[in-house]
Amino acid sequence: MRTLRAALAVSFLAVAYVLAAFALVGQQMAPRRRPRTSGDPGGLVLTEQEQPGLWAEVRALAATAGTRAPDEIRLVPEVNAAVSEETSLLGLRTGTRRMFLGVPLLQGLSRNQLHAVLAHELGHHSTSHTRLGALIHRSRLAIAEVAAGLSNPLVKRPFRTYARLFFSLTRPLAHAHEIDADRLSATVAGPRTAATTLRTLPALDAAWHIYLEQYVEAGTHYGLRPTRFFDNFTNLMSDPERLEELARISAAPLEAKTSAYDSHPPLSERIERLESMASADEADKSGNAASILRYPSQNFLALEDKTFAGSGLTPAPMAEIVSVAGARAAAINAETLLNAMQDNQIVPATVRGALDLIASGNLDTLLDLVEVEDAEAKRKVIARLLGAAIAHELVGEDKARYELSWAGPWRLVDIAGQEVDPEELAYEALGSPGYAAALRAWVHQLDAQVDAETPALTDAETSAPTTPDGYIGALAPISGDGFRTLLVTETGLMLLKPSGSDRLATGLASVTSGSPGRKLIQRALDRSPAELATASNAAYLPWDQIRALHLKQSSSGRRSADITTATGGGWSLRWTNAAESEGHIWPAVDHYLGRRFTVD
């Protein structure tokens, strides 16, 4: 039966050449035909001179598979390993052979598991079992490519109809070819290792999609991309909660959706077949697959640079990206809730107004803002929006902050570093007015903690001149002790906490893709230094009352300034490279403080 199918496949393939020629002629005659260009195949080329060990192992695997080694090996940012060829005549004539090697595979597989993957891919081009298998494999790929590229309706429909018939006829041959490739991977790495690899690949793919969608894309919305791009993926896979999640996927991998062009048998059958071949004493002690490279970290960084070249994205530590993304997400949800309250004439349209409604038992006033019938769905939506509004307010007042969580992507922590979940608290409050009182008490408790930790000015400091004049520079947003804006004047420094209107303005700036830091600076500079110095939310330090100011910058891009006053008090301020600045801040500080100003 297999021989008969092979003969029919060859016959169909011969017809395919005629149809393909007709299709390509039709494409030539079609109006507005776009010229075909050969672009960069992508990835980072790993030469044999740079990576002799890798090339030696790949050549050995190719020899075992009974096929020629690739002409190029390229490192790519994908959960993928593949061997492709530039073919013509629907795969009958071959050209440059390339091997693509995904960095996530090197990070998540053992060296033996990588051998299993590469042996399988090289096995697609092997002629050890049958030359027809490799020819059918190349032809299926080539026919699929031609069918996908057709645009002329006169040739597209008949060729695609023929392609479906060809793929249906050759599917059993393609399945047999895949089974032969699996046997080769078992011969190279051991059946148990080959089976474990098939279980691991779907988990790696799931982890990579989580990393891209929840972490990387969170930054691209704000013009940021993570530094140490591939190291971050290793960190995600090392998180205990993620490990449990990936272990569940590996134990019962889901079948991928297949198309008419797919050549693989069901994954469960492939795993079962390999596990039935395994021996009890088989063990994998080969170490991490990245060890196949010389200086893998350098290669990963070089690929990172190439991947993001021309993207226009600013590199930033992942911790900074999720902090920005978490705060912006909270700001958007907060704006949604408060606008809905205002549109429905709920007064006051504030977080505390919402909490007062819940505490007084007027739950329906809030729940009816959600236009769905299901009561539980209403409760969940309002809890999510109210929790975000609370979080937005706490973050804006420096009572809480978003931190990186590889189980998250972020978590909200209070000023003591304890994780808090306003959404969960809001959900409970919507179920019981008693919880609303507890939620209000918790928010007020954070208010008290911040006020208690803000150092008060001493008599010596408050007796200093309180009429500064002439702005030199400004920096915002900063954090520390509730302050958000640093102003440099001709007579000293001023630190400002945001007023209620400041928080509203910066929240709107976040939602409208503006800059909260720029908004804070503009609002401060709209008032005179003398006027600001007398405000209750301002602290003014003349130059002669500053004992020391120490400026520090970490490798992650975070910056801080420790200010010590003449009486031994002071503040510790923090900000990131994303903060807005105006004027010559630090040269002015250096000019006025001299040796009292130090820099790390």
N, C-alpha and C positions, 0 to 999 in steps of 0.2 A: 504493500500500500504506500509506504514511504517513497519507494522508487517511482511509482506511478505519479504521485504528487510532484516529485522532483521533475519528471519529464514534462508534466503539464505546466509547472512553474516556468521552466525554460521556454516553453512555447509562448506562454503569456508574456514573458519578459521580452521575447523577440518582437511581439506585437507592440509592447510598450515603447520600444525604441522608435517604431514607425509613428505611433501616436505622439510621442514626445517631440519628434522632429516636426510633425504637423503643428503641434502646439506652439513650438518655438517660432516656426515660420509665421503662424498667426499673430504671435506677439510682436514680431518684427513689423507686420503690416498694420497693427493697431495704431490709431492716432495717439499723439501725445505720449509716446512711449518714453519712459525715463531710462537713461543710460545706466547700465549696471556698473557699480564701482566695487572694487575690492578694498575693504577697510582693514583696520587693525583687528585681528582676532580677539584682542583683549588680553588682560592679565600681564604678568611680569615674566619675561623670558629668563629661564634658568639655564645658563650655558654649562657645557661639560667642564669647562675650565674652572667655573665658579663652584660647581657642585659635582665633583667626580664621584663621590659615594653614591649619590642619587642615581646618576646615569649608569653606574656599574650595576646597581640592583635592578634598574628598569631593563637594561640589556639582558641580564640573566633571566628575568621574568619573560621577556619576549622570546628568548631561546627556548625556554620551557614550553611556551605556548605554541612554538613552531611558526612564528611570524617575525617580520622585521621590526626592529626597534623604531620608535618615533624619531622624526627629524628635529622636532622641537618639544620642549617641556615648558609649560607655562603655569605659573601660580595664579589662581583666581580666587576672588572673594565669594565663593559659593559652596554649598554643601553638594559637591559634585566631583566626580572623577570621570573622565571620558577620553577616548581615543578617536579622533576624527581624521578624515582625509579629504583633501580637495579632489573630487572625482569629476569625471566627464563621461558622456555616453551612459548616463543613468547608473553609474557605479562600475561600469565595465573597465574603465581606465582610471588608475589611481595616480595621485600626485603627492603633495606634501602631507606627511602624517604628523599630527600634533597630539600630544598628551596634555590634558588639562587637569590640574591638581588643586583641589579646593583647600584653602587654609583651614576651614572648620573641620575637615576630615583629619588633617594633621593634628589638630588640637584635641579632637574627641575620640580618635581611634588609637589602638596600639599599632606597633610597627607591623606585626603579623597580620592584623586586620587590614591595614593599608595594602599589604601584599595581596591579600585576598581580593580586594576591590580592583587593584590594578591588573591582576591576573585575569579576572573576569572580563575587564574591558579589552585587554589584549586578546583574550580568547575569541572575541567577536571577529577578529581578523585572522584567526588561525585556520590553517588548511590541514591540520593534523587529522581531523575526523572526516571532513568532506570539503572539497573546494567550493561546492555549491552553497554550503551554509554561509560562508563569508560573502560570496557573491550576492546571495539573496539578502543578507543583512545590509550590504551597501546599496543594493538596488531599492530596497524598501525606504531607506533614508532619502535617496535621491528622488524617487517618485513622489514621496511626501513633500519634499522641498519644491519640486516643480508644480505640484498640484496647489500648494499654498500660494505660489507666486503668480498664478494665472489670473488675468483680469479681463481678457477678451471673452465675452460671453459665447462667441461662436466656437471656442475651443475649450472653455473651462468646463462646461457641463459634461461633454462626452469623455474628456480625459479623466475627470474626477469619478465618473461612473466606472470607467475601466480600472482606475486605481483601487476603488472599493472591491471590485472583483479580484484583482491581483492580491490585495492584502488578505482577503478572505481565504483564497486558495493557499497562500504561502504561510498562513498563521501557524499551522502545525509544524512546518519546517522551521519557522522562526522560534517556536517554543522549544523544539529539539535543540536548536543551536544555543539557546539560552541555558538549557540544562547541561549541555557540553561545557559551556563557559563556567557554570557553577561547579562542575566536577573538576575543572582545571583549578579553580580557586581553592577547592578542598585539597587537591594534590599539593598545592604550594604551601598553604597555611594550616591545613588540617580541617576536617569536616566540622568539628565543633566551633573552631574559630570562624570559619566561613559562615556558619549558621548564626553565631553571635553577632557577626558583622551585619547580616541582613536584619537582625532585630534592632541593632543600634542605629542604623542609618535613618529610619523614620523619626527616632527620638532626636537625633542631631538636627534633622531638618526642621522639626517642630521648635527646638530651642533657637535655631537661627532665625526663624520667622518671628518668634517672640522678641528676640533681641532687636531685629530691624524695626518691627512695628511699634513696640512699646517704648523703646529707648532711643534708637537712632532717629526715627521719624519725628519723635517728640521735639528734637532739636532743630530739624530742618525747617519746621514751621517758623522758627525765630532766627533763621540764618546761621545756625550753629551746627557743627558736626563734632563727634567725639574724638578726642586725642586717644592714643593707644587703642585704636579701633578694635583690633583682634584680641588684645589682652582683656578687654571688657567682656568679650564673649566667654573667655575662660573663667572669668569671675562669676558670670551668670551660671555657668554649668557647675560651679563649685558650691553654690548656695545649697544648703541642706533641703530646703523646700523644693527647689528646682530639681535636685537629684531625685527626690521621691517621685516627682511628676514624670521625669524622664524614665525612671525605672518602670513605672506603670506602662508607659508607652512601649518600652522594649519588651515587657512581658507579654503584651497582647497588641502588637502593631496592627494598625488599621490598614485595610487594603486601599491602595491608591485608586482613584478613579481612572479607568482605562478608556482609551479612545480606539477607534477602528484601526489606527496605525500602530498600536502598542504591540510589542513582540514578546512581552514577559508573561510567563505563566503566573497564576495567583501566588502571592508572596507566601501564604501559609503552606502551600504545597512545596515550594522551594525550601523553606526552612525545615519542614518535616522530612524531606528527602535527605538533606544534609545531616540532620540530627540522627537519623537512622544509621548513618555511616560512621558516626563518631565512636571513639573508644573511651573507656572510663578514665584512663590515665592521661588523656590529652590536656595540657595546660599551656597557657599563653603567658610567658614571662619576658616578652620582647621589649617592654618599655613603650613610652609614648612615640607616636608616629612622627612627631616633629623632629625627632633625633635623626631622621633620614637626611635632613638638611644640614649643611654647614652654616653656622650662625643664623638660625631660623628667625631670631628677633629682628635682625637687620633686614632680612627678606620681607618679613611681615610689615615693617615700617615703610620699606620702599614701595610695597604694593599699596599700602594705605595712602601714601602720597600720590601715587598714580591714579588710584580709584577716585580721589576727590579733586584731582587737578582740574582747574577750570570750573569747579562747582560754584565758586563764589561764597562758599560757607566758611565761617570763621571757626577755627579749631578751639575747643574748650573742653575742660575736664567733664566727664560724665556726671559727676556730682553737681557741677554748676548747671548743666543742661537740665537735669531733672528738677533742680530747685526752681529754675525759671519756668519750666513747663508745668510743674505742679501749681505754682503760684498763679500762672496765667489761666490754667484750667479752672481753678477756684474762683478767679475774678470773673470769668465769663459766666459761670453758673450763678454766682452771686448777683451779677447784673440781671440775669434772666429772672430770678426770684423777685428782686426788689422792683424791677420794672413792672412785673405782673401785679405786684401789690399796689403799686402806684396807679396803674391803669384801672384797677378795680376799686380805687379810692379807699384803700386800707391805710389808715393813718395811725402812727407814723410808719412809712414804708422803710423800715429798718430791721436789723436782726433782732434787736430788743423788742421792737414792736411785734414781731412774729412770735417771740418767746412769751410775751405778755398775753397774746391771743390764746396760745396753747395753755398757759397756766390758768387762764380764766375759764377754760373749757370750751372756747369758741374754735374748736378744731376744724369744723366744716368751712369756716371762712377761708382757711388756708387750703384745705383739701380740694375745695371747689375750683381752685385756680387750675387744676388739672382736668382737662376735658376727656376723661375716660369713665366708663361705668364701674369698673372693678375697684372696690374700696382699697384692697391691698396694693394694687398698682399705684393708686393715688398717694398712699402713705409712703411708698418707696421713692416716688419721684420727688415729693416735697422734702423727704428726709435727705435725699441726695443734694437738692438745691440749698436747703437750709444748712446742712453740714458744710457745704462749700462756702456759703456766705459767712458762717462763723469762722471757718479756716481763713478766708480772705481777710477778715477783720483782724484776726490774731496775728497773721503774718505781717500785715501792714503796720501793726503796732509793736512789732518785734516781741510778741509774746509767744510766738511759735514759728517754726520754719519747716520747710520740706527738705528731707534728706534722701539720699540715694538708697534704694532697697532693691537688691537683685531678686527678691521675691515679689516686688511691688508693681510698678517701677519706683514708687517713692512712698515715703511715710511721713506723717506730720508728727513732730515732736515739740514738746513745750520747752520753756526756758531751762527746765531742769534736765532736759534730755530724755524725758519719758514719752513714749509713743502715745498719741491721743487720736481718737476717732470720732470727730464731731458728727459724722453721718450716722454712726451707730447710736450715739447719744440722742440725736434728733429723732431717729426712728423710734426709740423707746419713749421719748417724750410725746410723740404723736399718739402713742398707745395709752399713755397715762399722764394726767396733769401733774402728778407727783414727780415724775421724771423731769418735767419741764422746770419745776422749781430747782431740782438738783442741777439741771443744765445751766440755769441762770447763775446759781451759786458757784458753779465751776468756772464760768466765764469771769465772774467778779473776783474769784480767788486768784486767777491769773493776773487780773488788774492789780490786785494788792501785792502780788509777788514782784511785779515789775516796778511798782512804785517804791517798794521796800529796798530793792537792789540798786536804785538810782542814787548815787552819792550826792548829798546836799552840799551846797557851797558853804564854806566856813565864813565866819565874820570877817577874817582878813581878806577873803576873796570877794565878798559882797561889798566890802568897803572900797574896793578898787574903782577906778573911773568907769562909769557906765554909759559913756557917750562915744562909742566907736564911730569912726567916720571913714568913708572911702573903701569900697569893695576892691579886692585884688583878685580873688578867685573863689571858686565854689566846687564842691564835690557831692554827688548824690546818685543813687541812694547808698547810705552807709547803714550799718547796724551796730548795736551795742548800747545798752542802757536806755533804749527807747528812742535814741536819736536817729534821724534819717538824712540830715543835711549838715555839711561842714562848710562854713564860710570863713574866708581869710580876709581880714580888714587891715587897714594901716596901723591899727592900735592893738590888735589881738585876734583871737579865734572866737567864733561863735558856733555853738551846736544847737540845732533846732529839732524838736520833736514835732511830728505832723499834727496839725489840727484836724478837726472833723472834715472841714472843707478840703484840706490838703489830701486826706485819704480818699475822698470822693473823686477829686480831680485826677489823682494818680491811678485810681481804679478804672476810671474811664479811659485814661491814656493806655492802660494795659489792654483793655478790650478792643480799642480802636487801633491796635498795633503801634501806638505811640510809645514814647519813652517816659516812664515814671520819673526817672532821675532828672531828665530835662524839665519836666513839669514842676518838680520840686524846686529846682534852681530858679526857674522863671518866677514862681510865686514868691520866693524869698527875695529876689532882687527887685521885685516890684515895690518893696517896702524899704525905707531908709534903715541903715545900720542902727541908728539911735532908737528908732521905733521898735525894731526887733529886739534890741538888748533889754528892753523893759517888759517884753512879753513873758507870760508865765511859762510858756513852753520853750524858752531859750535859756542857754547858759553861755555867759560871756567870760572869756579868760584873757586879760591883758597880757602882753608879751612878758612883762616883768614878773607875772605870777605863775609862769610856766617853768618848772624846774628842769624838765626833760621831755623830749618828744622823740620816740624811737619808731622809725618806719621800717616795716618788714614786708618782704614779698616771698611767697613760697613758690616751689616749682610748679604747683598746680594752677597758678594764676591768681590765687587769693592774696589779698594784701591787708595789712593791718597797721594801726598806729596806736602806740601806748603813750598816753599823755599823763605826766605826773605833775601835780601842782606844787606850789611852794610849801604848802602845809602837809604834803604827803598823800593827799587824795588823788583822784584822777579817773580816767576812763580808758577803756580799750575799745577801739573802733575797728570795724571790719568792712571790707567791700571786695568786689571782684573787678576784673578788667572790663566787664560790661557796664560798670558805673559811668555816668556822664561827668565830665569835668569842664570847667571854664576858667580861663586865666592861668597864670603861672603860680600854682599853689606852692609846690615844694621849694622852688628857688626863693620864693618870698619867705617861707618858714625858715629856710637856711639863712637868709639875710638877717632876719630879726633875732633868731635864737643863737646863731653861731655854733659854739661847741655844745650847746644844749640839744642840738638836733643831730641825731645819729641815724645811719641807714645800714641795714643788713644787705 
